[in-house]
Amino acid sequence: MRHLVTGGSGFLGALISRRLAERGESVLAVDVREDSARPAGVDFAVCDVRDRKRLAELMRGIDIVHHNAALVPLTKSGREFWSVNVEGSRAVAESAAAAGVSAFIHMSSSAIFGIPKDAPITLRSKPAPAEIYGRSKWAGEQAVAAACSAGGVPLIVIRPRTILAPSRLGIFQILFQWIRENRNVYCIGPGNARFQFVHADDLMAAYMLALDKRKPGIYNVGTDQFGSMRSALENLIAFAGSTSRVRSLPERTTILALRALDILGLSPLAPYHYLTYNAAFYFDIEPMLALGWKPLYSNDRMLQESYQWFVEHGSEKPGDGASPHRKAVKERILGLLRRLS
């Protein structure tokens, strides 16, 4: 089989490319930049997912398309979210259908559910994105579904919860640094709502299972071992041997303040981060379990593993072309809060 992976230099795109190559598949990773850490045995081509002419060239001889290219919340990309995450997704799906591929796998996001009113989120839950990134991912998912339906291409949609793994930094790098320095860390509100993560290895196991079964549909993926955000932070602090404490901030005031700082460009946190941090947010994963998948990582285990990787490797600079999730984030005004904590 010949596979094309968009966003092949991104965190997930690189993982998918590597797993496919390890299975002996022929893989072409495409992205706007080449990651110097590209997995061995994976071909690479430069391509913007909005470039339909280039997509048509690259789709020749492709059996399965894995669409991961997207601008993520950390980029704070404004209108570009719609251009890449919606129109880019549409272009990839329509190009794949025109090329006659046998299957299309689309990486969506739990951000399409905004601030959940009810948990767990099931396959019957209606998406209601609360900010620009989530709206772009939901519209992108709909655009892909329409293109695949019109072209008769079987579609698999993967919706992961917040992903953790060694080398994944981004916003987590700030948390880990504060704990390492024995600074207080914060919840918005009491922090008692249940909050679910997913380990990248568990996500890849679910992804490959869905691929192998070739069963079109939507797959919500998260761990089945999780509790509240406060308990996750307290357990991580204990693991780290830190003297940090978990403090609660008033919900309404904090969210308003973070929104203002975001607009002014003074905070690294995007709306997706501060609007959902205090919400009960977790998937019902029974449909995935029924397929024979079982997550191996709990919230605590994946946070501890990621923290330990940060302690050992966090000062290393990622290679050229690395995704935003593998890079350190500038704290901006949060740096002041860290020094005062």
N, C-alpha and C positions, 0 to 999 in steps of 0.2 A: 504494500500500500504506500502511496505517496501522500504525505500530509503537509499542509501549509498552515503555519502558526503565525497569525498577526500579533503584533506586540511581542515579538519573539525575544526582544532585549529586556522586557519587563520582568518583574519578579515571577509572576505566574507563567507568562509565556516561556521563559527560560526553563522553568521546572517541567512544563508539559513537553517542551522540545527534548529535554534530557531523558524523561521517562520513555518517550516514544523511541528515541534513538537506542536506549538500552534494551528495548524489546526487539531491535533489529529492523525497525521501520525506517523508511526514507523520509527525511524531514527537511523542509525549507522554512526557516524563520525569516520573517520580514518585519522591518521596523524602519523608523526614520533615522536611527543611529545603530551602529553595531556595538554590542557589548564585548569588551575585550575578554570577558570571562565566558564567552559563548561555548556551550558544551561541545566536546569533540564529536565529530561525525554528523554535525548539523550544518547544513548549507545555509547561506545567508544572502538576502537581497534587500537593497534599500527600496522602501516603498512607503509613501504616505497613503493611508487607507482611503483618502478622498480622491486619489488619482485613479480614475476608472481605466484609463488606457494602460497604465502600468499593471493594474490588477488583472486585466484581461490577459496580458502577456504571462504573468506569473501563474495564473490558474490553469494553464495548459498542462494536461497530464496529472492534475491533482485529483485524488480520490476523496479526501476528507479535509474540510477547513475547520480550524480551531480559531475562533475569533476572540482575542483578548485585548487588542489595542484599545486604549481608552485613556483619557486624561483623568487623573485621580484628584480627590479633594485637596490634597496638599499643594497642588499646582495653582489653585485659586485662579482658574483660567477664564472666568467670566463667560462671554459669548462663545468662546472656543469650545466649551463643554458641548454645546449643541452641535457645532460644526463637526467635531471629531466623533463624539459618542453617539450621535444620532445619524447625521448624514454620512459619516464614515462607515458606520455599521451597515447602513442601508446599501452603500456602494459595495461593500465586501459581500454581503448576502446576495445582492442582485448579480454581481459578477460570478459568484460561485454557482448560482442557479443557471446562468447563461452557459457556464462551462460544463454543466452536467455532472457536478460532484455527487457522490453517493450519500453524503451526510454532512451536516453543519452543526458544530457545537459552539454555543455562544456563552461566554462568561458574563453573567449579569452581576447584580449586587443586592445585598439586603437593604441598601439605602433606598430602594424603590418603595419600601414600606414606611418611610418617614419616621414619625414618632408613633409607634404602635399603640393603639387604644386597648387592644386585647392581646394577650399572650397565652399559649404559644401561637406563633404565626403558622398557618397551615396552607395547604394548596388551595383552599377555598378563600383565604384572606385576600382582600382587594388591595392592590398597591395604592399608596397615597403619599407620594414623595413630598418632603417638607422643604427642600432647598434645591438649588440649581443643579448640583451634581446628581442627586437622586432623580430629579425630573428628566435629566438627559439620559440616564441609564434606563429608566422605564420607557421613554420614547424610543430609545435605541433597541430595546428588547422587542417592542411592538413592531418597529420597522423591519427587523430581522424576521420576525414571525410572518409578517405579510409577504415579504420577498420569498421566503422558503415555501410558504403555502402556494403562492402563485406559480412558483417554478417546480413544484412537486419534489422538493428536497426535504428529507427527514430532518427534523430539528430537535436537538437536545439543548436545554437551557439549564445552566448551573448557577444557583444563587448561594454564594457562601456567606457565612457570618464573618465577622472581623477576623482576619488571618494573622496567625503568629507562627514564627519559626526562627531558628538561628539565622542571622544576617539580615533579618527584616527590622529596620530601624524606624525611620519616620517619627511619628509622635511618640512611639514607645521609647525611643532613645532619650527623650526628655524625662519620662517617668523613671527609667532605669538610672539615669544620672542623678536625679534627686535622691533616690533611695540609696545609691552608693555613697552620696555625700551626707547622708543622715538628715536630709531636709524633710520637712513635713510634706505630705502629698494630700490631694484634695478630692473630695466627692462633691458633686453638685446636688444638694439635698442630702438626706440621710445615707444614701448609697445602698439601701436595702433591696432595691429591685434586682431581680435575677437577670444576669447578663451573660451571654454565650459567646465564646470564641470558637475558632476551628484551627487546628494545626495544619500547616501546609501539607504534611505527609498524609494526614487523614483525608484532606481535600483531594489530593492526587489519587488516593486509593478509590474514593468515590467516583472521581472523574473517569478513571480508567475502567471501572466497573460499568458505568453508564455507557462508555464507548464500546466495550466488549459485548454488552447485551444488545446494543443497537436498538434500544427501546426509546422512541421519541417521547418527549415530555419534559416536565419541569422538575428539577431536583433541588430541594432545599438542604443545605449541608451545614452541620455544626456539631460540636461535641455533645455527648449526653451526660457529661460529668461537670456540672457547673453550679455555682451559687450566686451570691450577690457580688456586686462590684466591690463593696467594702471588704467582704471576706477575702476576695481575691487579692486585694492590695495588702491586707493585713498578713495574709499567708506568705506573700512574696517578701514582705519586709522581714518576717521571721526567718525565712529561708536565707535571706541575704545577711542576716546578723546585724541589721541596721537598727539605729535608734529612731528612725523616722516614725511619725504618727500620722494616722489618717484623720484629717479634719473635714468637717462638713461646711459648705458654703450655702447661703440662702439661694434657692433655686431661681426665682424671678430676677432678683437683682444681679446675680452672677451671669445669667444668660444675656440680660440686657447689656451688661458691661462688656462681655465677650463679643457680642454682636457689634458694639460700637468700636472696640479695638480692632476687630476684623475689618470693618469698613475703612478705618483709618490706616490699615496696613501695619498695625503695631503688634499683632499676635499671629503665631503660626497656625492657630486653630481655625479650621474652616467651619461653616454652619453645620455640616454633617457631624462634626465632632461634638460641638457644645450643645446641639439640640437633642442628641440621642444619648448622651453620656449618663443621664439620670433615669432613663426609661427602662422598664422591663422589656427586654428585647431578646427573644429566642425562638428558634424554629421547632416545630414538631418534626422530628426526623424519622418517624415510624415508617413512612414509605421507603426511605433509604435502607433502613434496617431490614425491611421485608425482602429487599433485593439480595441480602447476604452481606451487606457492608456493616462494619462495626468500628467506630472511632476508638483509637488507642490512647489518645491524650485527653486528660482533664484540663480545665482552665488552669489549675495550679501547676500541673506538670509542664504545660507549654510556656507559661510565664517564667517559671524557674529556669527552664532550658534556655529561653531567649535571653533572660537576664545574665545567665552564666556566660553565654556567648558574648554579650556586650562587655562584660568585665574582661574577658580574655582577648577580644578582637575589636572592641568598639572604637579604639583610637586609630585603627587602620583605615586608610582611604580606599573607597571602592574604585574599581578600574574604570576606564573610559567607557562612556555609554551606559553606565549603571542606572537602573530605574530610581525614581524618587524614593521608593520604599526601602532602598538599600543605602540611602544617604542620610547623614546627620541633618537635623532641622535646626535652623536658627531660632533661638528662644524669643528674641526680641524683648518685649516688655515682661515676658514670663521670667526672663533672666533676673530682673529686679525682684520679682516675687520669690524666686529661688533663694536669692541672697538674704531675703528677710525671713525665710521660713526656718 
